[in-house]
Amino acid sequence: MTIGILWFGVTAWICLHHENRWIRIQLSGEVERGVLFAEQALAAADFWKRSSWFGGRGRHRLLHEATELAYQKQKSERMGEDSDRVERIASLRERVRNLSRADPLVTSGSIRPGRPLPPPLPPTRRTPPPLPR
């Protein structure tokens, strides 16, 4: 039983690490565009911060929407673009921009614009491997 629990824990950690990395990759373009700030992108990529309600309802919604934007961008890269997905990404981008500006950490001055998003470590490729046919 101990080996099973250890196996589960290691598997969960690996999955969360990969999820963190691809969310950071997908949101890096949004930080460069000014849709959200680097600290917000890092928080969206962090499972524990994204899952926490300590930041308040508005911050939780921002992190959820930013994660959904990253997921839709990843899906678009892997499965190809279609008009519905492009429209969904544009809609999410606008919602994230509005939520980002209303974030309590931005309005209080804790988050300041201009900080670049650090690359995920170790360096990864920007595009995922092709899906098997």
C-alpha positions as CSV (number, residue, x, y, z in Angstrom):
1,M,0.0,0.0,0.0
2,T,2.9,2.4,0.8
3,I,4.3,1.9,-2.7
4,G,0.9,2.7,-4.2
5,I,0.6,5.9,-2.3
6,L,4.1,6.9,-3.2
7,W,3.5,6.1,-6.9
8,F,0.3,8.2,-6.8
9,G,2.1,11.1,-5.2
10,V,5.0,11.0,-7.7
11,T,2.5,10.8,-10.6
12,A,0.5,13.7,-9.3
13,W,3.6,15.8,-8.8
14,I,4.8,15.1,-12.4
15,C,1.4,16.0,-13.8
16,L,1.2,19.2,-11.9
17,H,4.8,20.1,-12.9
18,H,4.0,19.6,-16.6
19,E,0.7,21.5,-16.3
20,N,2.6,24.4,-14.6
21,R,5.1,24.5,-17.5
22,W,2.6,24.5,-20.3
23,I,0.4,27.1,-18.6
24,R,3.4,29.4,-18.2
25,I,4.4,28.8,-21.9
26,Q,0.9,29.6,-23.1
27,L,0.5,32.7,-20.9
28,S,3.9,34.2,-21.7
29,G,2.4,35.6,-24.9
30,E,-0.4,37.2,-22.9
31,V,2.0,38.8,-20.5
32,E,3.9,40.2,-23.5
33,R,0.7,41.5,-25.0
34,G,-0.3,43.2,-21.7
35,V,-3.3,41.0,-21.1
36,L,-2.1,40.1,-17.6
37,F,0.9,40.7,-15.4
38,A,3.7,38.2,-14.9
39,E,2.8,37.6,-11.2
40,Q,-0.8,36.7,-12.3
41,A,0.5,34.3,-14.9
42,L,2.7,32.6,-12.4
43,A,-0.1,32.3,-9.9
44,A,-2.4,30.8,-12.6
45,A,0.2,28.2,-13.4
46,D,0.6,27.3,-9.7
47,F,-2.0,24.7,-8.8
48,W,-2.1,25.6,-5.1
49,K,-2.5,29.3,-5.7
50,R,-5.1,28.7,-8.4
51,S,-7.1,26.3,-6.1
52,S,-7.0,28.6,-3.1
53,W,-9.8,30.9,-2.1
54,F,-7.6,33.1,0.1
55,G,-7.2,35.8,-2.6
56,G,-10.9,36.4,-2.8
57,R,-13.5,35.5,-5.3
58,G,-12.3,38.0,-8.0
59,R,-8.7,36.7,-7.9
60,H,-9.9,33.1,-8.0
61,R,-12.0,33.9,-11.1
62,L,-9.1,35.6,-12.7
63,L,-6.8,32.6,-12.2
64,H,-9.5,30.2,-13.4
65,E,-10.1,32.3,-16.6
66,A,-6.3,32.7,-17.2
67,T,-5.9,28.9,-16.9
68,E,-8.8,28.4,-19.3
69,L,-7.2,30.8,-21.8
70,A,-4.0,28.8,-21.6
71,Y,-5.9,25.6,-22.1
72,Q,-7.7,26.9,-25.1
73,K,-4.4,28.1,-26.6
74,Q,-2.8,24.8,-26.0
75,K,-5.8,23.0,-27.6
76,S,-5.6,25.3,-30.6
77,E,-1.9,24.5,-31.1
78,R,-2.5,20.8,-30.8
79,M,-5.7,20.4,-32.7
80,G,-5.6,23.3,-35.1
81,E,-7.5,26.6,-35.2
82,D,-11.2,26.8,-36.1
83,S,-13.4,29.9,-36.0
84,D,-15.2,28.9,-32.7
85,R,-11.9,28.3,-30.9
86,V,-10.4,31.6,-32.2
87,E,-13.5,33.5,-31.0
88,R,-13.4,31.7,-27.6
89,I,-9.7,32.7,-27.2
90,A,-10.5,36.3,-28.0
91,S,-13.4,36.3,-25.6
92,L,-11.3,34.8,-22.8
93,R,-8.5,37.2,-23.5
94,E,-10.8,40.2,-23.1
95,R,-12.3,38.8,-19.8
96,V,-8.8,38.0,-18.5
97,R,-7.7,41.6,-19.4
98,N,-10.6,43.1,-17.5
99,L,-10.2,40.8,-14.5
100,S,-6.5,41.4,-14.4
101,R,-7.0,45.2,-14.1
102,A,-9.5,44.6,-11.3
103,D,-7.3,42.2,-9.3
104,P,-6.9,43.4,-5.7
105,L,-3.2,42.9,-5.9
106,V,-3.0,45.3,-8.9
107,T,-5.3,47.9,-7.4
108,S,-3.4,47.9,-4.1
109,G,-0.1,48.4,-5.9
110,S,1.4,45.0,-4.9
111,I,1.7,44.0,-8.6
112,R,3.5,46.5,-10.8
113,P,3.5,46.3,-14.6
114,G,6.6,45.6,-16.7
115,R,8.0,42.5,-15.1
116,P,8.7,39.8,-17.7
117,L,7.6,36.3,-17.1
118,P,10.6,34.1,-16.4
119,P,10.9,31.1,-18.8
120,P,9.9,27.7,-17.4
121,L,13.0,25.8,-16.2
122,P,14.5,23.7,-17.7
123,P,14.0,25.3,-21.2
124,T,11.3,23.5,-23.1
125,R,10.2,23.5,-26.7
126,R,7.5,26.0,-27.6
127,T,5.4,23.5,-29.6
128,P,4.3,20.2,-28.3
129,P,5.1,17.0,-30.2
130,P,2.5,16.0,-32.8
131,L,-0.4,13.9,-31.8
132,P,-0.3,10.2,-32.8
133,R,-2.6,9.4,-35.7
